[in-house]
Structures are given as C-alpha cells and as structure tokens.
Amino acid sequence: MRVFANPVGTGNLWFDNLSTADGTPVGYDPQARAFVPMPPFCANRERIGCNWIAPEEGAFCRSCAMTALAPDPSIPDAIPNWAQTEAAKRWVLDNLGRWHWFRPEDPGARPVFHLLAEGPTPVPMGHAQGVVTISVAEMDPVLLTTRREALEEPYRTMIGHMRHEIAHMLWWRLSLREDFLDAFRAMFGDERIDYPAALRYHYENGPPSEWKQHYLTSYASAHPHEDWAETAAHLLHLTDIADSFVATGLSLPQIPSAGWDPYSEPDAGQLIHIAASVTVGVNHINRSMGLSDLYPFVLSEHARHKLAFVHNWLRRGAQGL
C-alpha cells in the first residue's frame, strides 16, 4: 500500500486516515488514488468510519456499495467488527485496483458482499457465483486466534480472508474465458472433481505428507479451487508487502530502482524474489520484539510457478488482455 500526500499541508497520510494531523477532514478517492479535502464522503463515514468518497451526497462509496448484506446490529460488537471488516475490504479492493479489477474500466462483474455477524452458530465464509460471504466476528482477536489454532494455521487475518474469498470470485470471472481453464487445469489440476468430498477427505485425513513441496499451505492441497485461492491470496500478500516496503522509503539491494512499482512489474520471478527477500528481513525484525513472523511461509519451486501463473492472469485479466 502506498503512503499518500496530504492535500492541504505537509506530511503524509495513511490509507485509513479520516483527517490530517491538524484535524482537516479528508476522503480517499480510489479512482485518483489520492486523498481529497472535500465531500461528498461515503454515507457510512459516521457509522463505521469509511473514509472513501462517494459519487454524490448521501451515497455509498464504491466499496460500501458492494455490501448487499450488513451485520445485524442487535448482535454484540457487530458494528465495530463490521467497521474493521469494511476497512480490510477497502484495502484489498484498492490493491486489486492497481491491476484494474473492479474499477470503472473493468468491464466485468463486481463482487457482492454478505458481511454477517455470528449469533449462536458460526457464519460459513465462502464464495458462490459472485457473492462473497464473510463473518465479521473474526475481527475479534480471541475468536480469530481460537480458530487459527484449531485449524493449525500459521496465519489468519481479515485481510487474508478477503484476499482468499475474492480470489475465488476472480477465478469465477476468469473461468468465463476459454483460454483460462485449460491453462488452469494444467497448473492446478481439474477443479471439476467433487469439491465437498475433497474437503471432507482433507479434514478427516489431513494433507499429503509431501504437501510443502507443491503447495503454499496445507489447505491448498484440499482441492484445485483452494489451491488457486490460497496462491492468489499469497500473490496479493507478497505484492502488497513489497509495495508497502518501497512506499515507506525502505530499500534492499534486490530492488531495481527507487521508483520501482511492484504492481507494474511484469516479471513474476523478480517480484516474488524481491518480496520473499523483504519477508525474510521483516521476519527477523519481528523476532527482535518477540513477535511471530510476518510471513510464516516457505516458497517451494512449484509454489513459485503457481504464483507466477496467478500473477500473469491477475495482471491482464480484468481488462481481458
């Protein structure tokens, strides 16, 4: 994520800012990728702290307009959890917008979001025919940690959920292209195999013993759909890590220039190599504070080929190139 210029003074603004350091209200314009000091602001600004601008007074911003179902406000903590979930959604949508996904120039369908609070039973997260369902309850750190540990996951965040589930939607969009499916099946396998049966087998028996040689996560080994979603999410992780690293003025010898833009990098191998180098360094810094690794994953050669495949399609797919 970039660091943004203050439109009314000195200093910088961060992606989630609602105002400048001196208190001037600002809004983020996702089309210009810049902050502006004037309305119309999103209709959700006061309710959940959305800092994007709207097309007109009283309207929702581009991101909030994609939410068809919002949480039941009578459920405890539903509104603050929803606010943080929408913030994660805005972050991921803006990342994808760097490759033109879901912007005005994108001719395809946009995702529809069902962002639901949890009552007595959990909300199953997933994607179906363009609809992304997310449990806002996972903004609760205790619940998130409990589920991460129960599933033996090294990483689980709301941004991660958004990237994974939107990746399923991106696959659905790309699968409408005849040239995509054959290439996908050659790389990931045949997604037409029984999905529920594959998941049942995975949860009952676990991943294959050699999964680390072929997949980024154990869950990716469950089915080609999950392999795609996990790989696409990790490509977004790595690209945004590299972009955020450069945006804050940090550098490594592997970075080709001060103005290098990871989202414009055509060479997937170079992008992945640089991002992986960044993660090694930041993991080391985290350990100096007794924190978990920022990126607790190992990229096998096979996983790198899959990341390159996803990179190729996500960079060109939104505009049908």
GUTOR-118070 format. One record per residue (C-alpha): residue in three letters; x, y, z; residue number from 0. Coordinates in Angstrom, 3 decimals. Each point is the difference from the previous one (the first is absolute). Example, Ala and Ser with C-alpha at 12.3 -4.5 7.8 and 13.67 -1.06 7.14 Angstrom:
+-----+----------+----------+----------+-----+
!   r !        u !        v !        w !   k !
+-----+----------+----------+----------+-----+
! ALA !   12.300 !   -4.500 !    7.800 !   0 !
! SER !    1.370 !    3.440 !   -0.660 !   1 !
+-----+----------+----------+----------+-----+
END
This chain:
+-----+----------+----------+----------+-----+
!   r !        u !        v !        w !   k !
+-----+----------+----------+----------+-----+
! MET !    0.000 !    0.000 !    0.000 !   0 !
! ARG !    1.215 !    3.472 !   -0.841 !   1 !
! VAL !    0.608 !    2.874 !    2.382 !   2 !
! PHE !   -2.051 !    2.991 !   -1.125 !   3 !
! ALA !    0.620 !    3.742 !   -0.221 !   4 !
! ASN !   -1.896 !    2.403 !    2.230 !   5 !
! PRO !   -2.218 !    2.071 !   -2.350 !   6 !
! VAL !   -0.144 !    3.033 !    2.352 !   7 !
! GLY !    3.417 !    0.149 !    1.608 !   8 !
! THR !    3.232 !   -1.764 !    0.761 !   9 !
! GLY !    0.471 !   -3.570 !    1.108 !  10 !
! ASN !   -1.453 !   -3.284 !   -1.129 !  11 !
! LEU !   -3.299 !   -1.795 !    0.298 !  12 !
! TRP !   -0.564 !   -3.708 !    0.497 !  13 !
! PHE !   -2.664 !   -1.992 !   -1.786 !  14 !
! ASP !   -2.477 !   -0.047 !    2.917 !  15 !
! ASN !    0.243 !    3.693 !    0.966 !  16 !
! LEU !   -3.219 !    1.998 !    0.408 !  17 !
! SER !    1.787 !    3.282 !    0.629 !  18 !
! THR !    3.393 !    1.667 !   -0.144 !  19 !
! ALA !    2.190 !    0.513 !    3.061 !  20 !
! ASP !   -1.576 !    3.451 !    0.539 !  21 !
! GLY !   -3.528 !   -1.436 !   -0.158 !  22 !
! THR !   -1.020 !    0.926 !   -3.549 !  23 !
! PRO !   -2.493 !   -2.620 !   -1.267 !  24 !
! VAL !    1.189 !   -1.889 !   -3.075 !  25 !
! GLY !   -1.312 !   -2.829 !   -2.118 !  26 !
! TYR !    1.727 !   -2.531 !   -2.212 !  27 !
! ASP !   -0.776 !    0.068 !   -3.715 !  28 !
! PRO !    0.633 !   -3.565 !   -1.258 !  29 !
! GLN !   -0.110 !    1.098 !   -3.634 !  30 !
! ALA !    2.707 !    2.643 !    0.402 !  31 !
! ARG !    1.736 !   -2.029 !    2.754 !  32 !
! ALA !    0.345 !    3.189 !    2.020 !  33 !
! PHE !   -1.570 !    1.771 !    2.961 !  34 !
! VAL !   -2.276 !    3.010 !   -0.525 !  35 !
! PRO !   -1.096 !    2.568 !    2.622 !  36 !
! MET !   -3.596 !    0.313 !   -1.087 !  37 !
! PRO !   -3.293 !   -1.953 !   -0.078 !  38 !
! PRO !   -1.990 !   -1.840 !   -1.141 !  39 !
! PHE !    1.168 !   -2.583 !    2.505 !  40 !
! CYS !   -1.387 !   -3.531 !    0.293 !  41 !
! ALA !   -3.360 !   -0.302 !    1.771 !  42 !
! ASN !    1.652 !   -2.515 !    2.336 !  43 !
! ARG !    2.604 !    2.501 !    1.224 !  44 !
! GLU !   -1.665 !    0.772 !    3.329 !  45 !
! ARG !   -1.362 !   -3.496 !    0.605 !  46 !
! ILE !    3.055 !   -2.162 !   -0.660 !  47 !
! GLY !    2.795 !    2.448 !   -0.771 !  48 !
! CYS !    0.159 !   -0.540 !   -3.757 !  49 !
! ASN !    2.443 !    2.562 !   -1.380 !  50 !
! TRP !   -0.720 !   -0.363 !   -3.735 !  51 !
! ILE !   -1.788 !    2.608 !   -2.049 !  52 !
! ALA !   -3.428 !   -0.582 !   -1.560 !  53 !
! PRO !   -1.310 !    0.819 !   -3.476 !  54 !
! GLU !   -2.548 !    2.406 !    1.527 !  55 !
! GLU !   -1.208 !    1.264 !    3.348 !  56 !
! GLY !   -1.729 !   -2.703 !    2.042 !  57 !
! ALA !    1.294 !   -2.857 !   -2.150 !  58 !
! PHE !    2.271 !   -2.891 !    0.882 !  59 !
! CYS !    3.574 !   -0.163 !   -1.247 !  60 !
! ARG !    1.051 !   -2.560 !   -2.593 !  61 !
! SER !    0.976 !   -2.526 !    2.678 !  62 !
! CYS !   -2.983 !    0.374 !    2.345 !  63 !
! ALA !   -2.360 !   -0.208 !   -2.978 !  64 !
! MET !    1.207 !   -3.580 !   -0.547 !  65 !
! THR !   -1.335 !   -1.056 !    3.416 !  66 !
! ALA !   -3.490 !   -1.393 !   -0.554 !  67 !
! LEU !   -0.442 !   -1.422 !    3.512 !  68 !
! ALA !    1.349 !    1.717 !    3.112 !  69 !
! PRO !    0.140 !   -1.505 !    3.506 !  70 !
! ASP !   -2.982 !   -0.080 !    2.352 !  71 !
! PRO !    0.704 !    2.968 !    2.315 !  72 !
! SER !   -1.755 !   -1.739 !    2.910 !  73 !
! ILE !    2.831 !   -2.561 !    0.218 !  74 !
! PRO !    2.711 !    1.125 !    2.457 !  75 !
! ASP !    3.022 !    1.681 !   -1.620 !  76 !
! ALA !   -1.533 !   -0.373 !   -3.470 !  77 !
! ILE !    0.494 !    3.642 !   -0.992 !  78 !
! PRO !    3.635 !    0.447 !    1.116 !  79 !
! ASN !    0.880 !   -3.375 !   -1.533 !  80 !
! TRP !   -1.754 !    1.030 !   -3.211 !  81 !
! ALA !    1.951 !    3.271 !   -0.068 !  82 !
! GLN !    3.321 !   -1.831 !    0.153 !  83 !
! THR !   -1.162 !   -2.557 !   -2.566 !  84 !
! GLU !   -0.942 !    2.760 !   -2.449 !  85 !
! ALA !    3.428 !    1.575 !    0.577 !  86 !
! ALA !    1.640 !   -3.298 !   -0.981 !  87 !
! LYS !   -2.245 !   -0.218 !   -3.056 !  88 !
! ARG !    0.955 !    3.520 !   -1.114 !  89 !
! TRP !    3.680 !   -0.864 !    0.351 !  90 !
! VAL !   -0.276 !   -3.124 !   -2.154 !  91 !
! LEU !   -2.218 !    1.646 !   -2.627 !  92 !
! ASP !    2.479 !    2.840 !   -0.334 !  93 !
! ASN !    2.850 !   -2.503 !   -0.398 !  94 !
! LEU !   -1.906 !   -1.761 !   -2.779 !  95 !
! GLY !   -0.816 !    3.341 !   -1.578 !  96 !
! ARG !    3.685 !    0.388 !   -0.752 !  97 !
! TRP !   -0.615 !   -2.742 !   -2.580 !  98 !
! HIS !   -3.317 !    1.637 !   -1.032 !  99 !
! TRP !   -2.270 !   -2.536 !    1.707 ! 100 !
! PHE !   -3.439 !    1.374 !    0.947 ! 101 !
! ARG !    0.766 !    3.548 !   -1.128 ! 102 !
! PRO !   -2.142 !    1.842 !   -2.589 ! 103 !
! GLU !    2.257 !   -1.180 !   -2.818 ! 104 !
! ASP !   -0.601 !   -3.641 !    0.979 ! 105 !
! PRO !   -2.819 !   -1.332 !   -2.236 ! 106 !
! GLY !   -0.795 !   -3.023 !    2.180 ! 107 !
! ALA !   -2.177 !   -0.728 !    3.019 ! 108 !
! ARG !    0.819 !    1.367 !    3.431 ! 109 !
! PRO !   -0.105 !   -2.122 !    3.143 ! 110 !
! VAL !   -3.065 !    0.212 !    2.221 ! 111 !
! PHE !    0.787 !   -0.217 !    3.710 ! 112 !
! HIS !   -2.038 !   -1.543 !    2.797 ! 113 !
! LEU !    1.709 !    1.181 !    3.193 ! 114 !
! LEU !   -1.715 !   -1.811 !    2.849 ! 115 !
! ALA !    0.227 !   -0.036 !    3.770 ! 116 !
! GLU !   -0.114 !   -3.315 !    1.828 ! 117 !
! GLY !   -2.832 !   -0.940 !    2.329 ! 118 !
! PRO !   -0.190 !   -3.463 !    1.573 ! 119 !
! THR !    1.583 !   -1.674 !   -3.048 ! 120 !
! PRO !    3.106 !    0.931 !   -2.038 ! 121 !
! VAL !   -0.288 !    1.661 !   -3.402 ! 122 !
! PRO !    1.532 !   -2.197 !   -2.732 ! 123 !
! MET !    2.253 !    2.196 !   -2.115 ! 124 !
! GLY !    0.250 !   -0.601 !   -3.706 ! 125 !
! HIS !   -0.816 !    1.028 !   -3.565 ! 126 !
! ALA !   -2.825 !   -1.042 !   -2.314 ! 127 !
! GLN !   -0.816 !    1.543 !   -3.382 ! 128 !
! GLY !    1.495 !    3.389 !    0.790 ! 129 !
! VAL !   -1.238 !    0.218 !    3.618 ! 130 !
! VAL !    2.693 !    0.135 !    2.696 ! 131 !
! THR !   -1.161 !   -0.858 !    3.525 ! 132 !
! ILE !    2.159 !    1.104 !    2.927 ! 133 !
! SER !   -0.470 !   -0.352 !    3.757 ! 134 !
! VAL !    0.731 !    3.362 !    1.608 ! 135 !
! ALA !    0.305 !   -1.818 !    3.343 ! 136 !
! GLU !    3.544 !   -0.973 !   -1.009 ! 137 !
! MET !    1.086 !    3.546 !    0.790 ! 138 !
! ASP !   -0.140 !   -1.166 !    3.621 ! 139 !
! PRO !    3.620 !   -0.932 !    0.821 ! 140 !
! VAL !   -0.957 !   -2.773 !    2.407 ! 141 !
! LEU !   -2.337 !   -1.692 !   -2.478 ! 142 !
! LEU !    2.518 !    0.446 !   -2.813 ! 143 !
! THR !    2.804 !   -1.554 !    2.025 ! 144 !
! THR !   -2.212 !   -2.858 !    1.171 ! 145 !
! ARG !   -0.928 !   -0.925 !   -3.566 ! 146 !
! ARG !    3.527 !    0.440 !   -1.302 ! 147 !
! GLU !    1.348 !   -2.356 !    2.635 ! 148 !
! ALA !   -2.831 !   -2.520 !   -0.462 ! 149 !
! LEU !    0.760 !   -0.148 !   -3.737 ! 150 !
! GLU !    3.773 !    0.034 !    0.584 ! 151 !
! GLU !    0.429 !    3.036 !   -2.234 ! 152 !
! PRO !    3.159 !    2.128 !    0.200 ! 153 !
! TYR !   -1.871 !    3.104 !   -1.189 ! 154 !
! ARG !   -3.618 !    1.176 !    0.209 ! 155 !
! THR !   -1.165 !    3.621 !   -0.353 ! 156 !
! MET !   -2.978 !    1.818 !   -1.490 ! 157 !
! ILE !    2.125 !    1.321 !   -2.864 ! 158 !
! GLY !    1.034 !   -3.605 !   -0.604 ! 159 !
! HIS !   -3.646 !   -1.104 !   -0.059 ! 160 !
! MET !   -0.860 !    2.767 !   -2.456 ! 161 !
! ARG !    2.859 !   -0.879 !   -2.313 ! 162 !
! HIS !   -0.853 !   -3.709 !    0.082 ! 163 !
! GLU !   -3.748 !    0.332 !   -0.594 ! 164 !
! ILE !    0.328 !    2.736 !   -2.629 ! 165 !
! ALA !    2.542 !   -2.269 !   -1.719 ! 166 !
! HIS !   -2.776 !   -2.576 !   -0.423 ! 167 !
! MET !   -2.085 !    2.731 !   -1.634 ! 168 !
! LEU !    2.901 !    0.925 !   -2.283 ! 169 !
! TRP !    0.284 !   -3.653 !   -1.065 ! 170 !
! TRP !   -3.723 !    0.047 !   -0.815 ! 171 !
! ARG !    0.525 !    3.109 !   -2.142 ! 172 !
! LEU !    3.031 !   -1.471 !   -1.776 ! 173 !
! SER !   -1.707 !   -3.359 !   -0.571 ! 174 !
! LEU !   -2.319 !    1.728 !   -2.467 ! 175 !
! ARG !    2.996 !    0.197 !   -2.338 ! 176 !
! GLU !    0.596 !   -3.099 !   -2.093 ! 177 !
! ASP !    3.775 !    0.467 !    0.062 ! 178 !
! PHE !    0.130 !    0.055 !    3.802 ! 179 !
! LEU !   -1.455 !   -3.366 !    1.000 ! 180 !
! ASP !    2.377 !   -2.210 !   -1.974 ! 181 !
! ALA !    2.986 !    1.923 !    1.340 ! 182 !
! PHE !   -1.395 !   -0.116 !    3.530 ! 183 !
! ARG !   -0.570 !   -3.764 !   -0.080 ! 184 !
! ALA !    3.515 !   -0.609 !   -1.307 ! 185 !
! MET !    1.426 !    1.935 !    2.976 ! 186 !
! PHE !   -2.416 !   -0.723 !    2.877 ! 187 !
! GLY !   -1.920 !   -3.115 !   -1.031 ! 188 !
! ASP !   -3.610 !   -0.619 !   -0.999 ! 189 !
! GLU !   -2.351 !    2.081 !    2.147 ! 190 !
! ARG !   -2.959 !   -2.146 !   -1.097 ! 191 !
! ILE !    0.849 !   -2.698 !    2.536 ! 192 !
! ASP !   -2.512 !   -0.242 !    2.853 ! 193 !
! TYR !    0.626 !    3.047 !    2.191 ! 194 !
! PRO !   -1.959 !   -0.996 !    3.158 ! 195 !
! ALA !    1.519 !   -3.489 !   -0.091 ! 196 !
! ALA !    3.498 !    1.449 !   -0.395 ! 197 !
! LEU !   -0.470 !    2.285 !    3.004 ! 198 !
! ARG !   -1.377 !   -2.845 !    2.117 ! 199 !
! TYR !    3.015 !   -2.130 !   -0.882 ! 200 !
! HIS !    2.344 !    2.867 !    0.865 ! 201 !
! TYR !   -1.537 !    0.627 !    3.420 ! 202 !
! GLU !   -0.173 !   -3.711 !    0.817 ! 203 !
! ASN !    3.453 !   -0.997 !   -1.246 ! 204 !
! GLY !    2.053 !    3.181 !   -0.185 ! 205 !
! PRO !    2.290 !    1.085 !   -2.851 ! 206 !
! PRO !    2.326 !   -2.366 !   -1.884 ! 207 !
! SER !    3.367 !   -0.488 !    1.666 ! 208 !
! GLU !    1.866 !    1.855 !   -2.758 ! 209 !
! TRP !   -2.376 !    2.978 !   -0.189 ! 210 !
! LYS !    2.718 !    2.585 !    0.739 ! 211 !
! GLN !    1.718 !   -0.905 !   -3.270 ! 212 !
! HIS !   -3.080 !    0.892 !   -2.058 ! 213 !
! TYR !   -2.225 !    2.400 !    1.960 ! 214 !
! LEU !    0.305 !    3.229 !    1.959 ! 215 !
! THR !   -2.282 !   -1.250 !    2.782 ! 216 !
! SER !   -1.379 !   -3.348 !    1.089 ! 217 !
! TYR !   -3.528 !    1.205 !   -0.800 ! 218 !
! ALA !    1.033 !    0.695 !   -3.595 ! 219 !
! SER !    0.508 !   -3.742 !   -0.453 ! 220 !
! ALA !   -3.706 !   -0.689 !    0.612 ! 221 !
! HIS !   -1.285 !    0.911 !   -3.477 ! 222 !
! PRO !    1.117 !    1.982 !   -3.095 ! 223 !
! HIS !   -2.458 !    2.773 !    0.900 ! 224 !
! GLU !    1.663 !    0.431 !    3.392 ! 225 !
! ASP !    3.461 !   -0.251 !   -1.507 ! 226 !
! TRP !   -0.878 !    2.881 !   -2.334 ! 227 !
! ALA !   -1.550 !    2.113 !    2.781 ! 228 !
! GLU !    2.914 !   -0.544 !    2.374 ! 229 !
! THR !    2.548 !    0.702 !   -2.739 ! 230 !
! ALA !   -1.804 !    3.133 !   -1.195 ! 231 !
! ALA !   -0.308 !    1.256 !    3.578 ! 232 !
! HIS !    3.731 !   -0.546 !    0.494 ! 233 !
! LEU !    0.824 !    1.834 !   -3.201 ! 234 !
! LEU !   -1.992 !    2.940 !    1.364 ! 235 !
! HIS !    1.767 !   -0.330 !    3.368 ! 236 !
! LEU !    3.426 !    0.045 !   -1.600 ! 237 !
! THR !   -0.713 !    2.784 !   -2.486 ! 238 !
! ASP !   -1.463 !    2.239 !    2.698 ! 239 !
! ILE !    2.838 !   -0.754 !    2.425 ! 240 !
! ALA !    2.502 !    1.062 !   -2.662 ! 241 !
! ASP !   -2.058 !    3.062 !   -0.926 ! 242 !
! SER !   -0.369 !    1.110 !    3.631 ! 243 !
! PHE !    3.723 !   -0.540 !    0.609 ! 244 !
! VAL !    0.953 !    2.236 !   -2.932 ! 245 !
! ALA !   -2.688 !    2.585 !    0.831 ! 246 !
! THR !    1.496 !    0.630 !    3.436 ! 247 !
! GLY !    3.397 !    0.797 !   -1.511 ! 248 !
! LEU !    1.705 !   -3.262 !    0.935 ! 249 !
! SER !    2.273 !   -1.784 !   -2.429 ! 250 !
! LEU !    1.895 !   -3.214 !   -0.680 ! 251 !
! PRO !    2.756 !   -0.698 !   -2.536 ! 252 !
! GLN !   -2.447 !   -2.215 !   -1.927 ! 253 !
! ILE !   -2.365 !    2.927 !   -0.713 ! 254 !
! PRO !    0.834 !    1.281 !   -3.500 ! 255 !
! SER !   -0.701 !    3.722 !    0.573 ! 256 !
! ALA !   -1.337 !    2.496 !    2.533 ! 257 !
! GLY !   -3.188 !    0.412 !   -2.012 ! 258 !
! TRP !   -0.633 !   -3.696 !   -0.519 ! 259 !
! ASP !   -3.710 !   -0.860 !   -0.053 ! 260 !
! PRO !   -0.735 !   -3.640 !    0.888 ! 261 !
! TYR !   -3.452 !    0.190 !   -1.606 ! 262 !
! SER !    1.558 !    1.050 !   -3.313 ! 263 !
! GLU !    2.714 !   -2.662 !    0.098 ! 264 !
! PRO !   -0.518 !   -2.357 !   -2.971 ! 265 !
! ASP !    2.580 !   -2.546 !    1.182 ! 266 !
! ALA !   -1.722 !   -2.199 !    2.574 ! 267 !
! GLY !    3.280 !   -1.657 !    0.931 ! 268 !
! GLN !    1.597 !    3.319 !    0.880 ! 269 !
! LEU !   -3.053 !    1.147 !    1.964 ! 270 !
! ILE !   -0.144 !   -3.225 !    2.018 ! 271 !
! HIS !    3.759 !    0.025 !    0.638 ! 272 !
! ILE !   -0.075 !    3.580 !    1.300 ! 273 !
! ALA !   -3.129 !   -0.553 !    2.110 ! 274 !
! ALA !    1.469 !   -3.167 !    1.495 ! 275 !
! SER !    3.196 !    1.898 !    0.868 ! 276 !
! VAL !   -2.063 !    2.694 !    1.723 ! 277 !
! THR !   -1.878 !   -2.595 !    2.050 ! 278 !
! VAL !    3.230 !   -1.637 !    1.178 ! 279 !
! GLY !    1.259 !    3.354 !    1.275 ! 280 !
! VAL !   -3.270 !    1.047 !    1.619 ! 281 !
! ASN !   -0.389 !   -3.434 !    1.621 ! 282 !
! HIS !    3.403 !    0.571 !    1.597 ! 283 !
! ILE !   -1.089 !    3.443 !    1.248 ! 284 !
! ASN !   -3.208 !   -1.453 !    1.465 ! 285 !
! ARG !    2.020 !   -2.560 !    1.918 ! 286 !
! SER !    1.972 !    2.838 !    1.608 ! 287 !
! MET !   -3.247 !    0.988 !    1.745 ! 288 !
! GLY !   -1.082 !   -3.529 !    0.815 ! 289 !
! LEU !   -2.725 !    0.100 !   -2.672 ! 290 !
! SER !   -1.076 !   -2.698 !   -2.415 ! 291 !
! ASP !    1.372 !    0.053 !   -3.529 ! 292 !
! LEU !   -1.785 !    2.440 !   -2.282 ! 293 !
! TYR !   -0.008 !   -2.577 !   -2.794 ! 294 !
! PRO !    0.388 !   -3.517 !    1.456 ! 295 !
! PHE !    0.149 !   -1.891 !   -3.290 ! 296 !
! VAL !    2.622 !   -1.664 !   -2.195 ! 297 !
! LEU !   -0.229 !    0.362 !   -3.776 ! 298 !
! SER !    0.830 !   -3.259 !   -1.744 ! 299 !
! GLU !    0.969 !    0.015 !   -3.668 ! 300 !
! HIS !   -3.396 !   -1.433 !   -0.944 ! 301 !
! ALA !   -1.801 !    2.639 !    2.071 ! 302 !
! ARG !    2.003 !    2.724 !   -1.759 ! 303 !
! HIS !   -1.177 !   -1.305 !   -3.386 ! 304 !
! LYS !   -3.599 !    0.185 !    1.216 ! 305 !
! LEU !    0.522 !    3.529 !    1.318 ! 306 !
! ALA !    1.393 !    1.009 !   -3.401 ! 307 !
! PHE !   -3.046 !   -1.513 !   -1.714 ! 308 !
! VAL !   -2.376 !    1.971 !    2.218 ! 309 !
! HIS !    2.064 !    3.156 !   -0.481 ! 310 !
! ASN !   -0.304 !   -0.304 !   -3.773 ! 311 !
! TRP !   -3.779 !   -0.366 !    0.098 ! 312 !
! LEU !   -0.782 !    2.581 !    2.651 ! 313 !
! ARG !    2.134 !    2.647 !   -1.720 ! 314 !
! ARG !   -1.809 !   -0.378 !   -3.314 ! 315 !
! GLY !   -3.329 !   -1.584 !    0.803 ! 316 !
! ALA !   -2.092 !    2.983 !    1.125 ! 317 !
! GLN !    0.117 !    1.643 !   -3.414 ! 318 !
! GLY !   -0.066 !   -3.220 !   -1.999 ! 319 !
! LEU !    3.522 !    0.383 !   -1.355 ! 320 !
+-----+----------+----------+----------+-----+
END
